[in-house]
Amino acid sequence: MKKEVVILIAEDDDGHATLIEKNLRRAGLLNEIVRFRDGQESLDFLFEKGNGNKRERGTSYLLLLDIRMPKVDGVEVLRKIKADKELKKLPVIMITTTDDPREVELCFELGCSNYIAKPIEYEKFMEAIRQLGLFLLVVEVPVIDGGGKK
């Protein structure tokens, strides 16, 4: 049986996190969603450190990663994930308020799967997240640490 992908949201802004989750649900996604409020929380989860929740081996994850976050910013989180032998398979979609081409380029160089700029306009942001939800309904996401086959 194919286990559903767990959606990880690393977003320090409660309003944006709620919007993202609401619109993924509206798109028909029933997947488990795990939220992190800063970059360090997401790194602790993925690298199985600290006192909080840890990822489950053999589970598929997809990370929606805000760039501007406290403690560890999204670019550094992305850099650490993509430097890891197993975690580098994790699809990471960057979400940010900037559309600075240098920042976009850096994220792609580091290995992000995609990039969504948070439009200042509420409706456009909701539509982008809804489209992401529809995309996630059909895309295959690799298992992290799955079954020892590498």
C-alpha positions as CSV (number, residue, x, y, z in Angstrom):
1,M,0.0,0.0,0.0
2,K,1.3,3.4,-1.0
3,K,1.7,5.6,2.1
4,E,0.6,9.2,1.5
5,V,3.3,11.9,1.4
6,V,3.5,14.0,4.6
7,I,3.6,17.7,3.9
8,L,6.0,19.7,6.0
9,I,5.4,23.4,6.3
10,A,8.2,25.6,7.6
11,E,6.6,29.0,8.0
12,D,7.0,31.4,10.9
13,D,4.0,33.5,10.0
14,D,0.8,31.9,11.5
15,G,-1.5,33.6,9.0
16,H,0.5,32.4,6.0
17,A,0.8,28.9,7.4
18,T,-3.0,28.8,8.0
19,L,-3.6,30.1,4.4
20,I,-1.3,27.4,2.9
21,E,-3.0,24.6,4.9
22,K,-6.5,25.8,4.2
23,N,-5.9,26.0,0.4
24,L,-4.2,22.7,0.3
25,R,-7.3,21.2,1.9
26,R,-9.5,23.1,-0.5
27,A,-7.6,21.5,-3.4
28,G,-8.6,18.1,-2.0
29,L,-5.4,17.1,-0.1
30,L,-6.1,15.1,3.0
31,N,-2.4,14.4,3.7
32,E,-0.9,14.8,7.1
33,I,0.6,18.3,7.5
34,V,3.4,19.0,10.0
35,R,4.2,22.7,10.7
36,F,7.5,24.1,11.9
37,R,7.8,27.7,13.1
38,D,11.5,28.2,12.3
39,G,14.3,26.6,10.4
40,Q,15.9,24.9,13.4
41,E,12.6,23.0,14.2
42,S,12.5,21.6,10.6
43,L,16.2,20.6,10.7
44,D,15.7,18.9,14.1
45,F,12.8,16.9,12.7
46,L,14.5,15.9,9.5
47,F,17.9,15.1,11.0
48,E,16.2,13.4,14.0
49,K,17.8,15.7,16.6
50,G,16.5,17.6,19.7
51,N,13.4,16.9,21.8
52,G,10.6,17.4,19.3
53,N,9.0,15.1,16.7
54,K,11.3,13.1,14.4
55,R,10.7,12.0,10.9
56,E,9.7,8.4,10.3
57,R,12.0,6.3,8.1
58,G,10.3,4.9,5.1
59,T,7.9,7.9,4.8
60,S,7.7,10.3,1.9
61,Y,7.9,13.9,2.8
62,L,7.6,17.2,0.8
63,L,8.8,20.4,2.4
64,L,7.2,23.8,1.8
65,L,10.0,26.1,3.1
66,D,9.7,29.8,3.8
67,I,13.0,31.6,3.2
68,R,12.7,34.3,5.9
69,M,12.5,32.5,9.2
70,P,14.1,32.9,12.7
71,K,17.0,30.8,14.0
72,V,17.9,29.2,10.7
73,D,16.7,30.7,7.4
74,G,15.2,28.7,4.6
75,V,18.3,28.9,2.3
76,E,20.5,27.4,5.0
77,V,17.8,24.7,5.7
78,L,17.8,23.9,2.0
79,R,21.6,23.8,1.9
80,K,21.8,21.3,4.8
81,I,19.1,19.0,3.4
82,K,20.6,18.9,-0.1
83,A,24.1,18.1,1.4
84,D,22.7,15.0,3.1
85,K,23.0,11.7,1.3
86,E,19.5,10.5,2.1
87,L,17.6,13.8,2.6
88,K,18.7,15.3,-0.7
89,K,15.9,13.2,-2.3
90,L,13.3,15.3,-0.3
91,P,11.4,17.6,-2.7
92,V,11.6,21.2,-1.3
93,I,9.4,24.0,-2.6
94,M,10.5,27.5,-1.5
95,I,7.8,30.0,-0.4
96,T,8.8,33.6,0.1
97,T,7.7,37.2,-0.3
98,T,10.7,38.1,-2.4
99,D,11.1,37.5,-6.1
100,D,14.7,38.6,-6.1
101,P,16.2,36.7,-9.1
102,R,19.5,36.1,-7.3
103,E,17.7,34.5,-4.4
104,V,15.6,32.4,-6.8
105,E,18.7,31.3,-8.7
106,L,20.5,30.4,-5.4
107,C,17.6,28.2,-4.3
108,F,17.6,26.4,-7.6
109,E,21.4,26.0,-7.5
110,L,21.1,24.4,-4.1
111,G,18.5,22.0,-5.4
112,C,15.0,23.2,-4.6
113,S,12.3,21.6,-6.6
114,N,10.3,24.7,-7.2
115,Y,9.7,28.3,-5.9
116,I,6.5,30.1,-5.1
117,A,6.6,33.9,-4.4
118,K,3.9,34.9,-2.0
119,P,2.0,37.4,-4.0
120,I,1.0,40.4,-1.9
121,E,-2.4,39.9,-3.4
122,Y,-4.4,37.4,-1.3
123,E,-6.3,35.9,-4.2
124,K,-3.2,35.2,-6.2
125,F,-1.5,33.5,-3.2
126,M,-4.5,31.3,-2.6
127,E,-4.6,30.3,-6.2
128,A,-0.9,29.4,-6.2
129,I,-1.4,27.2,-3.2
130,R,-4.5,25.6,-4.7
131,Q,-2.5,24.8,-7.8
132,L,0.3,23.4,-5.7
133,G,-2.3,21.2,-3.9
134,L,-3.6,19.8,-7.3
135,F,0.0,19.2,-8.3
136,L,0.7,17.2,-5.1
137,L,-2.3,15.0,-5.8
138,V,-0.6,13.5,-8.9
139,V,3.1,13.8,-8.3
140,E,5.2,10.9,-7.0
141,V,7.5,11.7,-4.1
142,P,10.5,9.6,-3.1
143,V,10.6,7.7,0.2
144,I,13.3,8.9,2.6
145,D,15.3,6.0,4.1
146,G,12.9,3.5,2.5
147,G,13.5,-0.2,2.7
148,G,17.3,-0.1,2.5
149,K,17.3,0.1,-1.3
150,K,19.6,2.9,-2.5
